[in-house]
Amino acid sequence: MRKFFALAVSAILFVSFTASAEPKKDKSDNTSAQATENKQTVKKGWNFAPFPSIGYNSDTGFQIGALCEIFDYGDGSTYPGYRHKFNVDLSWTTKDQVKLHFFYDSKYLIPKVRLTFAATYILAQMYPFMGFNGSASPYYQDLASGKKQLNRVSMYNIKRNSMRIMADFQGDITSPKFRWAAGISYWWYDIDNISLKKKGVPAYDAITPNDHLTTQGINSASLWQLYQRTGLIRPNEAHGGHHLELKAGLVYDSREHEADPTRGIWAEVYAYGSPDILNGRGKDGYHYLKLAAHFRQYVPLWKDKIVFAYHLAYQGKLAGNAPYYTLQNINTLYLRQIISDGLGSINTVRGVPYNSVIGDGYAWANFEMRFKLVSFRFIKQNFYLATNPFFDMGACVQPYRLDEMRSVLTNTELTQAEKNLIYTGQKEKLHMSAGLGLKLAMNRNFILSAEVAVPLNTKVYTNTDLNVPVSELKLKSSYKPGVNIGLNYIF
């Protein structure tokens, strides 16, 4: 947790430079009843929180960069709610990922309509691709990237550039709690082989296999290449594409506060889909319609000091056929994290490896207890420290091209090693994790987070020789913890 406290101290030091710009409290102003009840000083005007974007994630590595969150509280009558929120983030990680992100949220820019807007560009030189359908895709630990791997290619990675531009709108139907929702988003993906040189380590070369792979009869340097050879990834989708996505649905929201609610329900159901009109693929295009449903409840067990929170979610295909590179998108009306991929990692089942569970549909659940440990006033800001032990679980409930994965077992053009890389007959199982988080919140809106999660049902293969029958492949449980140091509760 030392990294978390270093991050917290950095944030506090930067906030202290801007705290003096806070407008002085006018006793005649209409203040928030809740803030008064909790004996907090009501915030007014603009509040800036710039700090170094220093963090860590097990999947993407150490992060360095710059981040600024900006809140406008107006005359304080909506506190701890804000009138306008901006987030700007520029960062780089040690696993060669560059992120440029802008976020805006307001209920007041458009009369009677909430606007949430985000624009994100991510260049990932080492983006994980671990196959389709979760447990059906084997993961061999000795073929993973790292200095101790037997081969110096990256079997489970690709290079992926992506851009996401989202605009979501919500408006009241019968009350502020019951709302309609609609949105439009643009997605762009550019995918290719990786080619990187690391100091002291031979180059990752995903174009041709190395000696270790060729001696086993593997003629592809990466799983992504092997999927193309076998037709699991089609030629017209292999390198990505452009998509315009539309969504529409309903929202019920009775939370008393959004960033760290202590009571209420937040439920959403909406359909979203994309006509493949931007790629020129004609009748071979990828048109799809999906459904997303979320139910979150926050139950106060002792005032606002102890809260039980849970989240039940489903996302799946209703019609059509989505390209493989869109499967990991976890759709949302409000981004809590910059990266919205799943199933696994920081958004859904924490601790489960990033992009290790990919399919046409998912179901997952999160359960956590939130304990507020101490509240205090510092540099003219309201702070509290909290902890949140949690339990997550989820699974792929709609497979993607599973029959084609099974068909490789009878493909006479593939070696036994190549068949073992694609499919070993394992059925999908429930992926689970448990962990503990620590939160430092400023004004209930800016929340620094550190979480550690241990996977409970993750299996990896230990074979170094893949030229063996499926029955001789060896599995072991992996309890390698996942760590994330960043921002916000995940729901």
Secondary structure, DSSP 8 states (H G I E B T S, - for coil): -HHHHHHHHHHHHHHHHHHTTS----TTS---HHHHHTT-----SEEEEEEE--EEETTTEEEEEEEEEEEE-TTTTTTTS-SEEEEEEEEEETTTEEEEEEEEEEEEEETTEEEEEEEEEEEEEEEE---SSGGGS--BGGGSSSTT-SSSS-TTEEEEEEEEEEEEEEEEEEETTEEEEEEEEEEEEEEE--EEEETTEEEEE-SS--HHHHTTT---SSHHHHHHHHTSS-TTTTTEEEEEEEEEEEEEE--S-SSS-SSEEEEEEEEEEE---SS--GGG---EEEEEEEEEEEEEEETTTEEEEEEEEEEEEEEE---GGGTTB---SS-SSS--B-SSTTTSSTTS-TT-S--SEEEEEEEEEEEEEEEEEETTEEEEEEE--EEEEEEEEE-SSHHHHHHGGG-TTS-HHHHHHH--------EEEEEEEEEEEETTTEEEEEEEEEESSEEEE--S---S-GGG--EEEE---EEEEEES---
